[in-house]
Amino acid sequence: EDEIIVQTVTNEVDLLFKSKDFLQKKEKKYNDITGSMIVDIGVIHSGKVSTFYNVESTITNIDFINFMSDYILKHKFKFKLPKKSRHKIRYTITF
């Protein structure tokens, strides 16, 4: 079951960071940002993102890291987990 959750979150986050909305916002303020980030994303039973932790990053622009954090923390996944459960997923994104 954990593998299914990790794969589901990964697929949805992949789509989120390729979405027109995200790309427009990134290009508007952070067009010159390149590099990669390894982040931990915490998800609670309702499908809401509860935590975003930047584990490691080649990107040093703190405004961009905060933008990424705010963007993912506003996201609600399309699935629900069993009541009172939480999952932490490690995710790598490259720009």
Residue, then its C-alpha position, 0 to 999 in steps of 0.5 A: e500500500d505504501e508503494i501505491i501511495v508513493q507512486t500516486v503522489t509522485n505522479e500527481v506532483d509530476l503533473l502539478f509541476k508540468s501544469k500550465d498554472f505552475l509553469q506560468k508562475k515560475e516563468k514570470k518570476y523565476n525564469d532563470i532558476t535551474g537545478s534540482m531539489i530533493v523534498d519531503i512532502g507530508v500528506i494527511h488523510s484528507g489528501k492535503v499537503s501537511t509539510f514541505y521540507n527542502v532536504e537538499s537543493t542545488i538551488t540557493n534562491i530562497d524566494f524560489i524555495n519559498f515559492m515552491s513550498d507555498y505552491i505545494l502546501k496549497h495543493k490537495f491530492k485527489f485521493k484520501l488516505p485512511k483516517k488518522s494516517r500520514h505519509k511522507i514522500r521523498y520527491t526530486i524535481t529538476f528544473 
